[in-house]
Amino acid sequence: MAAVAALAFAGAATSQTSASDAPPTPQAAASDLADGEIRKVDKDNKKLTIKHGPLKSLDMPGMTMVFGVSDEGMLDRFQAGDKVRFDAGKMDGKMVVVRIEAAR
């Protein structure tokens, strides 16, 4: 009986994933989002030009730069002049917007 319980416990333990096994999540807490303004939407090249404040997640000061997007749908939701809050990260060696929302 003890052997059956030990096997059941071992099976349950191997089916769980630890935090280190989980893929990193690109989602930032709302307080970590940078303020920005869309300067250009380039649908052909799937890029947004954003004038932004400091990006905490990347330890980057404010500036204007071009970002790729992790989701092409972002390009349809915003236009030049829109105020946004966003976070960016590196994907395949490129800087991309991983989360974006309209500023309130």
QUIBEL-V662707 format. One record per residue. N is the residue number from 1. RES is the residue in three letters. PSI is psi in whole degrees, -180 to 180 (none if undefined). D_FIRST is the distance of its C-alpha to the first C-alpha in Angstrom with 1 decimal. Layout:
<<N,RES,PSI,D_FIRST> <N,RES,PSI,D_FIRST>>
This chain:
<<1,MET,-42,0.0> <2,ALA,-36,3.8> <3,ALA,-40,5.4> <4,VAL,-44,5.2> <5,ALA,-40,6.4> <6,ALA,-42,8.7> <7,LEU,-41,10.0> <8,ALA,-43,10.8> <9,PHE,-44,12.5> <10,ALA,-40,14.3> <11,GLY,-41,15.5> <12,ALA,-38,16.8> <13,ALA,-36,18.5> <14,THR,-18,20.3> <15,SER,-12,21.6> <16,GLN,148,23.4> <17,THR,142,26.9> <18,SER,168,28.4> <19,ALA,-32,32.0> <20,SER,-21,33.3> <21,ASP,-21,32.0> <22,ALA,143,33.7> <23,PRO,148,37.2> <24,PRO,142,40.0> <25,THR,130,41.4> <26,PRO,-1,45.2> <27,GLN,130,45.5> <28,ALA,156,47.2> <29,ALA,152,47.2> <30,ALA,-35,50.4> <31,SER,-16,51.9> <32,ASP,-2,51.6> <33,LEU,141,53.7> <34,ALA,146,57.1> <35,ASP,143,60.3> <36,GLY,172,62.3> <37,GLU,128,65.0> <38,ILE,125,64.9> <39,ARG,-32,68.0> <40,LYS,141,67.5> <41,VAL,117,65.2> <42,ASP,89,65.3> <43,LYS,-34,63.6> <44,ASP,-40,64.9> <45,ASN,4,63.1> <46,LYS,53,60.2> <47,LYS,152,61.2> <48,LEU,134,62.0> <49,THR,124,64.5> <50,ILE,129,63.6> <51,LYS,120,65.5> <52,HIS,160,62.8> <53,GLY,-172,62.1> <54,PRO,138,59.7> <55,LEU,103,56.4> <56,LYS,-41,53.8> <57,SER,-24,51.1> <58,LEU,2,53.4> <59,ASP,49,55.4> <60,MET,134,58.5> <61,PRO,169,61.7> <62,GLY,147,63.4> <63,MET,-179,65.5> <64,THR,128,66.2> <65,MET,166,64.2> <66,VAL,132,63.0> <67,PHE,146,59.3> <68,GLY,179,57.5> <69,VAL,144,55.2> <70,SER,-18,51.5> <71,ASP,117,52.2> <72,GLU,-21,55.5> <73,GLY,-24,55.6> <74,MET,-32,56.6> <75,LEU,-26,59.9> <76,ASP,-19,60.7> <77,ARG,-13,59.9> <78,PHE,157,62.3> <79,GLN,165,65.9> <80,ALA,135,68.2> <81,GLY,-16,68.8> <82,ASP,136,65.5> <83,LYS,133,64.0> <84,VAL,167,60.3> <85,ARG,133,57.3> <86,PHE,169,55.1> <87,ASP,151,52.9> <88,ALA,161,53.1> <89,GLY,178,51.1> <90,LYS,130,51.3> <91,MET,124,50.0> <92,ASP,37,50.9> <93,GLY,5,53.3> <94,LYS,149,55.2> <95,MET,124,55.6> <96,VAL,149,54.4> <97,VAL,124,54.2> <98,VAL,-17,50.5> <99,ARG,137,51.1> <100,ILE,143,54.4> <101,GLU,156,55.6> <102,ALA,138,59.0> <103,ALA,146,60.1> <104,ARG,none,60.7>>
